[in-house]
Amino acid sequence: MGATKTEHFTDKQNAIATLAKALGHPARVAIIDYLLKVDACICSDIVNELPLAQPTVSQHLKELKNAGLIKGDIEGNTICYCIDEKALDKLQSYFANISTKLEKNKKDCC
């Protein structure tokens, strides 16, 4: 995979990096926040909530979907998006593990 050499890292490390990269833009964080608030919605609902053009919102939704953070169900001519809880469970588990290890190693750190 070129200069990134992702093959040198575990599947878990690559999966967490993919999720983190998808969350690395404030518009995507805003989309996740909105979906958490409304539970499910169509793209035009999100466009009305954000100060971005529809094609830009669609691109951000595509990135979130490719990373596995959201799911989209086709309903007629629209796509209804919602949070993919499995991805959020992975992130929660990862950060809980970090927190636990930090708490345990508090005394040993500089």
C-alpha positions, 0 to 999 in steps of 0.5 A: 500500500505504498508509503503508508505500509499499512501491511506492517500493522495489525488489522485492529490498528488499521481498523481504528486508524480508518475510523479515526481518519473518517472522524478527522473532519469537523463536518463528519463529526457534526454529521455523527452528532446529528445522526445521534440526535435524530436516530436516522435521516435522509441526506437532505435533512443533513444538508439543511443542518450544515453550512455545506453544499449538498455535494460536499455533504454527500462526499462526507457521508460517503467517507463515513459510510466507507469507514463503517461509521454509518449505514445507508438504506435506500428508500425510494429515491433517497438514502436514509442514514443511521449510525453503525453501532458496531463501529462505535463499539470498536472505538469505545472499546479502544478508548476504554482500553487506553483509559484503563491502561493510563489509569493503571500506569499513572504512577509510572509516567513522567 
